[in-house]
Each structure stands twice: as C-alpha cells, then as structure tokens.
Amino acid sequence: MRIELAFVTALVLALPMQAEILEQVLVKVNGEIITKTELEAKQIAALRDRINSPINAEAMQSDEALKKALLDVTPDLLVNAIDELLLTQLGREKGYKLSEEQFQAWLENMRKTNNLQDDQRFQAALKQEGMTLADLRKQVDRAFLVDRVRQDEVGQKLTITEEEARQYYLAHKNEFVEPASVTLREIFVEVPTTTVGGEPGVNVGAEDEAKKKADAARARVAAGEDFGKVAAEVSDSASKANGGLIGPLPLADVSDALRKTLESMKPGEVTQPTRNARGFQILKLEAMTAADPQPFEAVRDLVADKVYEARAQSEMRKFLARIRSQAIIEWKNQDLKKLYEQRIAQPST
C-alpha cells in the first residue's frame, strides 16, 4: 500500500495533539528552537517510512492505525531532535564545519549512487521530499557535526582488547554460525493456464501433456542422463540457463514440507515430479550442509565490530544523558514535554 504524502500530511495536522499546539516554537534548547513545522516534517517522514515498509503496510490500513503509529513515533522523534541539536551545538563550539568542497563531493556521490545526475531528476527528487538544495545542505551540515562529535566523544576513545572480544564470542556463539544450507537443481514444466468465465483455470489436456513431459524428463535422468543437461533442454524455469542450479539457499528459507523431503534424501537423489501452483517440479539434491559454528579466529574482525558497536552505543547513551542534564531545555508544550520525559526515562534497548 502506498499512501500519498498529502494524505499523511493532512493526518498529522488533523491529530488532536497537533491541533492543540498553538505555539510555533515547541521547545528551546540552550536558546535554539525546535518548531512545530520541524516536528511535523519529521512525523510525516516517519509515517511514510512505516506506510511504505512491506512489513508494516498491511497493518497500516486505517486512519486509527496511522494515528496510533504517529503517537508511537513522536516520543523518539522528540528525543532525537533534541539530541541532534545538542550535538550540533557542541560541534559548532568545537569549531567543526563542513567545507563547500566536502559538501560538493558528498553531493556528487549521492547523486551518482541514486542515479540523479540529471538536474531535472535531481530537482524533482528534492521537490518530492519537500526540500530545496539549501535545506539539503543544512541537513548534511547537521549530520557532519553530529558524526564528528560522536567520533570525538566516543569513537576515538574506545579500544577493544583481544580478551574482551573472546569473552563476547563465548557468550554469543549463536551469532557466529554459518547457517544450514541446501543446493538443488530443478526441472520445471509449466502448466499453461486458461480463462474460463473470467476466472483463471487449467485445461485438463494441457496438464496431462505437462505431466507426460515431466515424467519423460525424470525417466531420462533415471536412465543416467546428466540432470543439468536435461534441465537446460526441458525446463521452463529461468534456472535452466545454469543447468537448473538453485542455491546454495539457507535451509531456513525452504518450506517445511520441502525441508522434510530433502532431509530424507541423499546428495544425488532426485524427486518424482511434484505438482505445485504453476506446474510440475523435479528436484535433485546437490548438497546439504548443517549449521556450522565458526571458530573465533575466522570471525575475529566481526566479533570486534560487534563489541565496538555495543560499547559505542552504551557510551553514547551515557554521553547524551550527561549533556541533556547540562542543557537548558524550555518546553512550550507540556504534552510534548511529558512524552519526552517518559521516553528518556525508559531503559534503552
């Protein structure tokens, strides 16, 4: 489901919580303001992300669900907005500044990555996001300052010892396992569909022909012909280009029914033709590997990265709590103040 930006904007502006906000300034942080318009822009962006996510789209089918989602995201948006402002203030105090050359290099790379080299497409993309180039520059400036302060206050101060990494590995061995996998070859014979009375259907004669074709292919393989060669000649699947090769696939991605079938087979064995929604499938088990715990030496760098990330997040939470406590935060809306205070009082996950 894709909902237009105008609808999401109207929903944000129509919520009672928003209607009660009469002041343009919502909060002052060390004298700098966060406005109603700025918060609404963040709310709209957060709602759009939820709506357009395949995971959440189905659940976001009603106005009530959207309103609930908005109330869910607002506390984090408030905390993040204030934290960002505090970090940018600190970055300016330290004298950090993104140069024009750095910005242009970033902009060129971003446009190339997103296929926006054409000026018309780039301007259209900015318009779609409700931004100007100046707005984008301000956004990048803030991100630069935040990143520099994070590096100063946390990143450059962390060192991960070998012993610390080993202890993390021993406590989280399940995170460092090569998952079980399966490699197959397939021959797929499609059953053509027909339309009967406006409804899709299958012609019995066509199904019989497809079954005969699949049986004949299975017989050729059973007689000793190379499975890949038969697949290349007979199969209606795109995998025919690789001799029917599929995988390796994580075994967890395979359906329960097929997993049970494969677990009863030995490498090299071939299934009988099986009917599925589109036709008849014949599978050959090429290989199946069990889950394989990785030794510390093989994943040392990955372990160190995980330890670093966990430590960095913990140290950053402590740092943010400290600078929040030292800041002068003046709320102009008590409802938002309550949401903010409740959120920062919650344990971090």
N, C-alpha and C positions, 0 to 999 in steps of 0.2 A: 504494500500500500504506500503510495506517495502522496502526501498532502502538501498543497501549495503553501508557500511562505506567507501569503496574505491571510490564509485561514489561521495559521499558527500565530501570527502577529495579533489578529483580532482576538483570539482566545486569550493570549497573555494580557492584553489590555482590558479584556472584559472581566477578568477574575476579580472577585470582591477584594482580595488582598491588595491588588494593584489599584483598584478604584479608590481605596481608602488613602492611598499615598498622595497627599496634596502637595507636598514639598518637592521641588525639583531636586534638591540636594537630599540624599538619603543618609549619608554619613560623612564625617570629616575625619581624616586620618593624618595626624600631625599637620593639620591645616589644609591638606589637599582633599578634594571632594570626590565622592562617587555619586553619580546622578541616577535618577530614575531611568533615564533613557539608556544609560550604560548597562544597568542591571537588566532591563528589558531585552536589550540586544543579546546579552549572554543567555537569558532564559529562552529566547527564540532559537538560538543556535543549539542549545542543549536539547530542546524539544525536537528539533528537526533531526538531530543525530539519532534520537530514540525512535522516532517515527520511521526513519529510513533504514533502520537496522533490521536485517532479516530475523534476528532473534526476537525483537520486540514488536515488529509491525503488526502481527496478528492480534496481540493483546491491546494495541492502541487503536481500537475501533470506535470508541465513543468519546463524546465530549467529557464525560465524567472521568474516563481513564486518562485522558490528556490533562485534565485539571489535576488529578492526583499525581501524575508524573511531574507536572510543573511544581507542585508543592514539595515533591520528593527531592528535586534537583536544586531548589532555591537555597537551602542552607549551605550546601557545598559551594555553590556559586558565590555566596556572600563571603565565606571564609577564603576562597581562592582569590577573590577580587581584592580583599584587604591584604592578604599575604603578598600578592603581586605588587601592590602599591608600596608596602613596607620595603620589599626587596629592591624595587626600582629607586626608592628614595635613598636607600643605603648605597646602591650602585652609583648614583649621582654624587653622593657625598665622597665616595672614593675616587671620583673623577673619571669613571669609565664612560666611554662614548663610542657608539658605532660610527665609524667613518663613512663618508659617502662611497668610497671605493669598496669597502666591505659590504655595504648595502647593495650596491650595483652588482657585485659578484654573486651575492645571495640571490638577488632578483633574477639574474640571468640563469642561474642554475635551477631555480624554482620554475621558471617559465619553460625551460627545456624539459625538465622532468615531467611537467604536466601538459606538454605539447601546446604551449601558449605563446610560441614565438611570434605568431601573427598578432599585430597590435589590436586588430578588431576583435579577435577572440579573447585576448587578454582583457580588454576593456569590458567586454560582455561578461567575462567571469567576475570581474570586480563588481559590476553592476548587480549581478545575480546575488552576490554576497552583501550588497548594500554598502559597498566600500568605495573610497577613492584611493588613488595612489598615495596620497598623504596619510590616509587612515592606515594603509598597509605599512607605510614607513614607521608610523608610531607604534604599531603592533610589533614590528620586528625590533625596533629600538627597545621596547619593554622586555621582549624575550631575551635580547642580548644582555641587558643589565641583570635580569634575574639569573641567567646562566652563569655570568661572571661572579656574582655574589655567591651562588651555590658552590661554585668551584673554590672560591676563596675560603668560605666558612666551613665547608665540609669536604669537598673532593680532594683537595691537596693535602688535607690533614690525615687522611685515612691510609693506613698501611695494613696489609693482610699478611699474616705470617703463615708459614707452611703448616704449623701445628693447628692454627685456627681453621685453615682450610680442611685439614684432615678430620678434625672434630666435626665440622659441618657435614662432611661427606659421610661419616659414620652414622650421624644422626638422621640423614636424609638419603639413604641409599636408594630408596624407591624412586627418587628423582633422576637417578643416573642409570637407567636401564634401557637398553636397546629393545624396543617393543617387538613382540612376536610378529612375524610377517609371513606372507604367502605369495608365491609366484605361480601364475597359471598361464595356460594357453587356452584359447576358446575357438570354437567354430560355432557361428551363429547363423541360423537360417530364419529369415524373417517371414512371417505370415502376412500377406497383404490384407489390409482392411478395406471394407466396403461401407457404403452408407445405405441404410435401409430405413425408409420413413424418417429421414433426418437424423437417425441415430447411427453411430459407428457400429459396424458388425464385422463378422468374419465369414467368408464364403467357405462352406464345408469342403468343396473341391480344392480350393487353394490351400486349406490347412492340410488336407491329405497329401497334396503334392509336396508341401514343405516338409512334412514328416518323412516322406519317402526319401527326399533329398538328404535330410539329416541322418536317417538310418544308413543310407548309402555311404555317406562320409564317415560315419562311425565304423562301418564294415571295412572301409579302405584302411583306416588306422589300425583296426584289429588285425588286418591281414599283413601288417608290417610297414605300411607306407608312413613316411615322416609326417607327424601331426602338423608341423608348421607349413609343409608343402601343401597339404590338403586344405588347411585353413586359408592359405593365400589364394587357392583356386576356387574355393566353395563359399567361404564365409561372407556374410553380408555386413559384418561389423567393420568399423574403421581399423580395428586391431589387425585385420588381415595383412596390412602393409608391413607388419612386423611378425608375420607368421602366427598371428593370433596371440602374441605375448601380452599379458596383463600383469603389471606389478614390477617389483615387489610392492604389495599392499600391506598396511598394518592389519593384522588379523582382527583387531577391534572394529575395523570398518566393514567387516564382512557380516552378512546377516547370520542370525543364529542357526537357521536351517542349513545354510550352505556351510557354515563352520563345522557343524556336526558331520556333514557328509565328508568334508575334507579331512577331518580328524580320523576318519575310518579308512582313509586311503593311504597308499604308499606313493612316494615320488615315481612318476612314470605311468601311474594308473589313470584310466580315462573313464569318465562317467557315461552313462547312457544318455541319449537325447532327452532333455527335460524341457517341458513347456513352461514358458513364462508369459508375461503380458504381451510381448511383441513377437514371439516366435519360439524356435527350438534351439537350445544351447547345449553344446557338448564341451566339457572341461577336462583338461589334462593337468594334473598336479605336477608342477615342475619342482618346487621346493617349498618346504615349510620350516621356518626357524622359530625356536622357542624364545621367550623373553630372555635377554642376556645382560645380567648385571655388568656394568663397566668398571674396570679397575680404576683406582684413584689416579694412577699415572696417566691413563688415557683421557681423563676428564679434568685434569688439574686446573686448566685455564677456565673451564666452565664453572667449576666449583668456586674458584677465586672470584669470578664475576658475580656469582650469586651471593657470596659472603659480602663482597663490596657493596652490592645493591642493597642488601638488608641493613648493613651498617650505615650506609649513606642515608637511607630513609629514616632510620632511628635518630641519627644525629641531626638531620634536617628538622624533624619534628621537635626536638629539644630546642634547636636554634629559633625556630618560628615561635614557639611558646615564649621564649625569652624576649624576643623583640616585640611581640604583641603586648607583653606585660609592661614594656617600657614605653609603648606608644600612647599618644593621646587620641583616643577614639571617641568621637562625639556623635551619638546617634540622633537623627531627626525623626526616626520612626521606631516606636517601641516594639511593634510586632516583629520587625526585622531584627532588632537587637536581640529579642528573645530567641528567634530562630538561630541566630549566630552563636549566642552563648550556649545554647543547648548542643549545637554541633561541636564546638571546640571542647565541650566537657565530655564528649563521648570518647571511649578508647579508640585509638587508631587501629585499623585492621591491616 
